[in-house]
Amino acid sequence: MSAVRRLVVEADGGSRGNPGPAGYGAVVIDAATGETLAEAAEYIGVATNNVAEYRGLIAGLTAAKALFPDAGDALGVHVRMDSKLVVEQMSGRWKIKHPDMKPLAARAAAILPPSSVTYEWIPRAQNKHADRLANEAMDAGRDGRQWEPSASTAELDAPARTPLPDRGPPGDAAAGAAKARAALAAARGAADTGTLFEVNTGASEEPEPTDVTAAPQVGWAAAPDLGAPATFVLLRHGETLLTPEKRFSGSGGTDPELSAVGRDQAARAAVHFAALGTVQEIVSSPLRRCRETAAAVADRLGLDVRIEDGLRETDFGAWEGLTFGEVRERYGDDLTTWLADPETAPTGGGESFAEVAERVAAARDRLTARYAGRTVLAVTHVTPIKTLVRLALEAPAKAMFRMELSAASISTVAYYGDGNASVRLLNDTSHLRQRE
């Protein structure tokens, strides 16, 4: 019996808009030496992220088979992707609901014998080669052309690789071997009867584990592999004329535009996010100052902006447009009660912090479900950002008064599939001090 030739396929895909202009990238690596054997990338027009990711997988598996067309069962391929959804679906642990995914998953499963392919989720930072290929393909499509291998710099940006240890036949790694073999056997059996892929005509593709999930763990006890989180990069809007005077400016006032300073801040934020290259989606409060800030970033990144009403600022009622001192002078008793009780609304029928928290939490849940595994720029206001941070920390409402949030500042919270959250940044303004 001939020795098994072991390959690694790293694949990725993305779209700028979801759906939007989309592309994929895939690389085939010799598992023994870490050498790159083949690259593939393509701009595929308008598609969703999930479609692009599946197309990347198909391209990677096809390239692997083309390298050794006569290997048969003597070819072992280990797929590494930062798409938790694709990895879990192709491993047979999550059902496939969306009809657009069924034929793509079937194509991927038919390229090589199921027993020859294993799947592993990896963080995006470990998938830089394929990610860069996908972005090169999308850049080419933006310019009206297709990706050319001769122009690629993807491998230069990839992290250094070390050869993978020989762990025996696919699926026989020491950790979780029995579970992997059982899942693989179940997938093979289901494929034989034509029932591997379950179709549901729902409009969205959401993971559905086949096993019962344990209660969320927290702190040091958290499981080491939580999957790719939905990462919210929270950008406060740039300054308006009311900002330097520290006037209450909520959703019940005049809806001011950005000032000249605010427009400059938005432009600097756009340069910052373009340099990082991590933002995949943009959502914004419906208020003008946020939409203008979001538009500056979106124009720079070539992304669309989705409006999320739940991210609007608090309605401050009769306090709109007033300074804190003016409110203290005119509505002193109401202000004192408001500062002490999150259930109290501002004078004149505004929103209490408790009401805002309920609204913001609902928006958070919608967005984390929609953008699982994605990095989302959320352009919003002081109260929603502080609320998201407070809820992530499970801190009391009064903690909001202990946070400082400057105009156009950046904060970051990551949300994992098991319910845990991680606050990663608060009130960063370093990008405002950098020169373009």
Buried (B, 14 or more C-beta within 10 A) or exposed (E): EEEBBBBBBBBBBBBBBBBBBBBBBBBBBBBBEEEBBBBBBBBBEEBBBBBBBBBBBBBBBBBBBEBBEEBEEEBBBBBBBBBBBBBBBBBBBBBBBBEEBBEBBBBBBEBBEBBBBBBBBBEBEBBBBBBBBBBBBBBBBEEEEEBEEEEBEBEEEBEEBEBBEEBEBBBEBEEEBEEBBEBBBBBBEBBEEEEBBEEBEEEEBBBBEEEEEEEBEEEEEBEEEBBBBBBBBBBBBBBBBBBEEEBBBBBBBEBBBBBEBBBBBBBBBBBBBEEEEEBBBBBBBBBBBBBBBBBBBBEBBBBBBBBBEBBBBBBBBBBBBBBEEEBEEEBEEBBEBBEEBBEBBBBBEBBBBBBBBBBBBEBBEEBBBBBBBBBBBBBBBBBBBBBBBBBBEEBEBEEBEEBEBBBBBBBBBBBBBBEBBBBBEBBEBEBBEEEE
